[in-house]
Amino acid sequence: MPSADTQAAPEAPDDPASLRYRTVWISDLHLGTPGCQAVALLDFLKRMECDTLYLVGDIVDGWQLRRSWYWPQSHNDVVQKILRKARKGTRVVFVPGNHDEFARKYVEHNFGGVDVVSEAVHVTVDGRKLWVTHGDLFDGVIQNAKWLAYAGDFAYEFTLKLNRWFNRARARLGLPYWSLSKYLKLKVKRAVSYVSDFEVAVARDARKRGLQGVVCGHIHHAEIRDIDGVLYCNDGDWVESLTALVEHDDGRLEIADWSTQRAFPAAPVAALGHRHEVDHLDGLPAPTASAPFRHATTSVRQQVLNLFC
């Protein structure tokens, strides 16, 4: 018999949802990194309901977890919240990105109610067909010089570290989240050019596929715009932008910017420890025979790292 402290705790009732959407797209959560704004993300997930939730890549940051383990309780809470939505009837679709490319080995599998697919086509309520893809396939650095992408990842993490200290001070003053990396991206000429080239390339490929639009992530820049007759949508991220793409019941698409909703408190110091571990994912459904999580008693750290090996 398992001991009382290892038994799954009963599910707490969710907060009443104040937002109702037909479809929600989120990407680039980067769970497993200090830069992930898990507190804000969890607040968004608690306050919204939707028929379909798309996870458009870089949900778990395998690159960072290979370097050093980081998995505070807030990141575990986000995973559990998503799985709880799946159990309660939300269709959850996961399109892996480059940081969680390990999951591409499990395309066409379903884990805990989450469908893993390489890409998807979403049909809006007004009949438009939108291609759903993470977007890293259009990044020449990722495809042709991965070592350079890893180097850039180190520099990006350093920028985010500076930004965390700055935003802790802002939170104490009751001010909303502000992203230094996002500011630099919009000010540096080469970065602006890269974003524009990426958007055009993705939209062009959607047109070749005979689709009316595309939804992607990857570049951490939320945007909805028309590119030569193709609707380009980027849902942003939960590191810099704190944004999601949402579809209303009438088919209208918009960016939900959660950074403007409220000032989020900094995570407790204990939760920021790089070696914090959670031994059990309370409330997780039993893994299927084909699932990567083979043993329910294995630590979370080992479960996740098993995916990367």
N, C-alpha and C positions, 0 to 999 in steps of 0.2 A: 504494500500500500504506500502511495506517495505521501510524504509528510504534508502537514497543513500548509507550510509555507511554499510548497511547490505546486499546489493545486491551482487550477485556473480560477481567478477571481470572477465573480459574477459581473456581467456588463453593467456599467453605470448608465443611467438614462442619458440620452443625448440632450444637449441644450436645444430648445425650440429653434428650428431653422427660420431665419428671417428673410432668406433669399431663395427663390425658386427659379431654376433654369431648366431648359430642355437638355442642354449639353454643356459640359465644362471641359476645357483643355488646360492642363498644367504640365510644365516640364521643368527640367533643370533645377530640381529640388536640391540636388547634391547632398542627400543624406549621407552622413559619415564624414562631413567636413565641418569645421567650426563656423564657416561662412553661411551655412544653411540657416535661414530664418524660420526655424521650425515652430516657434511660438506663434508667430503671425500666421503661418500656414495652417496650423492646427485650429486657430481661431476662425479662419476662413472655411475650413472643412466642416467645422461644427455649425456654422451659421448658414451654410448653403445646402440645398438638396438639388439633385438633378437625376434625369433618367439615365444618362450616359456620362461617364467620366473617362476621359482619355488621359493617360500618362505618357507624355510625348518625349520620353527619353531623358537620360541622366537623372534618374530618380535616386539611385544609389551611386555614390562616387567610388567605383572600384579602384581608380587610380590612387586616390588618397588612402583608402583602406589598405592597399598593398604596402604603402610607405609606413603608416603608423595607424594603430587602431583608435578610432574615435566614434563612440556611439552612446550619447547621453540619453536619458529617459525620454526627453522630448522627441527625439528621432524615432524611438520605439513607439511613442504615442501616435505619431503621424502614420506609421505603418499599420498600427492596429485600427486607427480610424478609417483608413481606406478599406481595409479588409472587412470592417464592420459594415460599411456602406454596401460592399458587395454582397454580404450575407443578407442584408435587408432589402435587396432587390435592385440596387443600382448596377447597371452594366458597366463593368470596369475593363478597359482595354489598355494594355501596356505595349508601347512601341519602344524597344530599347534604343539607347543612343550610344555614343562612343565611350562615355565614362562607365556605362553599365553594359558594355558589349558582351559580357559573359552571359547575359540573359538571351542573346541571340541563339544560343545552343538549344533553347527551350521553346522556340517558335512553334506555334500550333498546339501548345500545351495550355492547360488551365490549372492555376494554383490558387486554392482558396477562393475561387470565384473570379479570379483575374485572368483574362485571356491574353496570352503573349503572342503578338503578331509582328511581322517585320515591317508592315505598313498597313494602312487602312484607307478606305474611301467612305467618308461620312456624307450622308444625304440630308441636307437641311430640310426643315418643314416646308419651305417653298420650292424644293426640288433641285437646289444647286448641289453639285457633287464636288466635295473638297477632299483632296489628297492629304492624308495625315502621315507625316514622316518627321523624324527628328531633325534631319538636315545636315548631319555631318558628312554625308556622301558628297556634298557640294563644297566641302572645305578642303582645298588643295593641301593645306598643311597636315591635316589628319590623314589624308589618303597617301601622300607622297613623302612626307617627312615627319613621321610620328615623334621622333626624338625632339624635333623643334616644338611640337605641341606640348610634350612633357615639360620642356624648359619654360615655355610660356605659362604653363600651369603653376610652376613654382613662383614666378613673378606675380601672377594673378593672386595666389594665396597670400603673398606678402602685402599686396595692396589691400586685400580684404582684412588682414590682421590690423593694419592701421585704421581701417574704417570701423572695425569693431570697437576700438577704444574711443573713437570720436562719437559713435552712436550711443555708447553707454552714457556719455555725458549729456547727449541730447535727450535721452530717455529720462534722465533724472530731472531735466528741465521741462518734461512733458511735451517735447517736440517729436514729430514723426521721423521715421527712418529716412536717411539720406545716403545715397551711394556715391562714394568717391570714384569707384571704378566706372560706374555709369556716366558720371560727369566727364571723366577723361575720355571715355569712348566717344562721346558726342562732341568733344573739343579737338581731339587729335585728328588731323587731316587724313592720315593713312587709315585710321580706324573707321572714320566715316566712309571712306572709299571702299573699304573691305565690306562693311555692312551693306552698302548699296549694291555692290557686285554680287554678293551672296543672294540678296533678295531677288535680283533680276534672274539669276541662274535658276533658282528654285521655281520661280513663276514660269519661266520658259519651259521647264521640264513638265510642269503641270499641264501646260497647253498642249505639249506633244502627246500627252496621255489622254487628251480629249476631255479634260476636266475643267470646271469653271473656277476652281480656286485651290489653294493649298494652305494647310496649317502646319507650322513647324516650330521648332525652338532653336536650341544650339548656340545662337549668338547673343542671348541674354538681352534682347532688344525688342520690347513689345511694340507691335505695329499692325495696323490694318490699312491697306491702301491698294489701289488699283494699279497694276503694272501691265500696260498694253492689253487691257481687257481681261486680265486674270486677277482674281481677288487674292492678294497675298496677306496672310494672317500669321503673326508670330505671337505666341502666348507669353513671351518674356521669360521670367525665371523667379525663383524664391531665394536668390542670393543678393541680387542688385535691385531688381524692379519690384518684386512682390506683386506680381500680376498674374492674371488668368484670362483666357479667352472664353467668353460665354455666349451661348445661343439662347435667346428668349423663345417663348412659345410661338411667337409670330415669325420666327426665322431671323430676327434682327441679331447681328453680331456686334459685340463690343468688348473692349478691354476693361476688366475689373481691376482697378488699381488699389490694392489693399494697403499700400504704404501711406495713403492719405486718410485711412479710416480712423486710426487712433495711434497714440504713442505706445509702443510695446515695451514692457519692462525688460531690462537685460536679464539673461538667464542667471540663476543662482550660481555662485562660484563653484559649488560642489558639482554642478551639472556640467561644468566646462572642462573637467579633468579629462585629459587625453586617455586615461586608462580606465575610465568608468565602464563597467560591464553590467549587463543585465543577463541573468542566467536563464530566464524563461520568457517566452513570448506568451503572456497570459491571454487566453481566449482564442488563440489561433486554431483554425480547423485542422483536423488530422491530415497529414500529407498523403497525397495519392502515391501509388507505387512508382510513378515516374517522376515524382517531385524531387527537387534537389535537396530538400530538407528531410533527410532520411530518419533521423532519430529525434524524438521529441525531447529527450533529456539532454541533448547536446547544447552547449552554451551558444548564445546568439553569435558571439564572435566566431566560433568555429563553424557555425552554420553558414554565415556569410562568406568566410574565407574559403570554405569548401567549394563555393561557386567559382572562385577565381583560379582554382588549381586544375 
